[in-house]
Amino acid sequence: MTDTTLLEEPFLTIQRIIAQVAKTSPQAVVLENPVTGITNVDSIVMLEIVARVELELDIEIDEEQLFAISTVGDFVAVCRDLTAART
Amino acid sequence: MARARKLLLISPQATFFGRNPQHQRFKRESREFQFFDYTWTGFATGLVIVGSLTPPGWDLHYIDENIEPVDFDEDADLVALTGMTAQADRMYEIAAQFRARGVPVVAGGLHANLLPFEVARHVDSVCVGEAEALWPQVIHDFTHDGLKPMYRQTTRADLSVVPRPAYELAQQRYYPSIWVETSRGCPHSCRFCAATIRYRDKLGYKTVDQVIREVEYVQERWDNPYVLFSDDNFVVDRNRTRELLSRLVPLGIKWSGQSDVSFYKDPEILDLMHESGCMTMLIGFESVSTETLDGIDERNWKFRNLSKYVEAAKTIQDHGVGVYGAFTLGLDTDTKDSFEATAQFVKENYLAGIQVSCCTPFPGTPLRDDMERENRILPDKSWSYYTVFDAVYQPKHMTPEELEEGALSVYRSFYNREFSLRKTRHFKSIYRNLVKKKVEREQALATTGRSMV
């Protein structure tokens, strides 16, 4: 993933939502973070994050895809593919 | 200057799942189960309470043997041990090592409360009752060379005036969750429950201010702590629960608690739970069988509420609070069919998690009395098997091995990839609805400056 990823959607949306739900700073959310390793994020919190991201980006992430996500970078990649497919 | 006295506070090692090989293998292999096990791991609350009651001038060292080994050569003037029944065998080994060096050992905790005279044979002094009511006297007597062999509580501790537990003692250890106690005791006297019978016959509460101060103290010491409220039953006093939850909202923690199902009819409490960061509630369903629940507690409360279990689980989870169902299998009305019935219930209702234990006749319980009278206690199962996941008595309608295997079969059918995918789909749809409502509220507030009702 390129450095520009950090300045683009859907990363910015995902970063904002994770920070908001997990009550942490956006700067703490980086691509390398394991999704359940971000402070205050466990699998149930993650579902709230996923639900918010799905609504904001108007996408639906399949459970199989969700299970394959292990880092924030993976999450961004899945969302980017889904938003691209939608347009 | 006088040398500070040193007190070692030790929680002995134990197996926190079945000792039998099948359980251990499942624990190693199931990622889904490992997450549950990890979340519910915290420190020994009794020891941090003892720490808070020890006067200044003592050097305190908290040791959790599940995390670090005990150094039997460490300087110590006094050793305090705690433990549940599964830890008792190891507690005696540790006591023997320190006593051989001439270091006096005091024991408290659940097992010491259940079998004080047995424990007394292995230690110098036993505390029977709540630490708040006993420890100051123990320390006083020790410093005046008058340690007594047994201390028994005569008056109930007033939790509204107890000092804050010395959380800082456990701060340097790695715990995924931090236990905070807001009340002690439970209104249900279940036949197999040792804790409520021995610890406290009447509920006691900390004030809401006290609890908030404790949570804030924990937040100062751990980054975004996951709080586990250790109360046997978190929602007994509804007014107090509402006030406490409202005060927790601005703190922004994530937390779990334990209770019965009764709060499901209180939408205000359900909303406040979600808003205050409640992720899951561990709920003692115990059984899905009418016959098994009949007579399980003194007031037959759980039997009368069985018909509401499905509605309760759905209502609670629809409010964004996952239900961890706790079930006890192997009671006398249970048959081999009980395992499938339990598995069916937990899956049909998409519970967030489960804890399925083998019924365990702890010393001091009415259940134990029955088992002893009927000569059904397995003599080869030492205390270390009282994990609640190992069968330690002869069940009526199956072998002990079938009980262990049956309980594990419920875990296997629940904690696996296929069901986790279905469960995730279910919870995702719940969260989508909740998030939609939240976003609508936020938008209404942003545009009108007024919150939607």
Interface residues (C-beta under 8 A of the other chain):
Chain A: A22 K23 T24 T39 N40 D42 S43 I44 V45 L47 E48 V50 A51 R52 E54 L55 E63 E64 L66 F67
Chain B: F35 T39 D223 N224 Y226 G252 K254 M279 T280 G320 G322 A352 R417 S420 L421 R422 T424 R425 F427 K428 Y431 R432 L434 V435 K436 V439
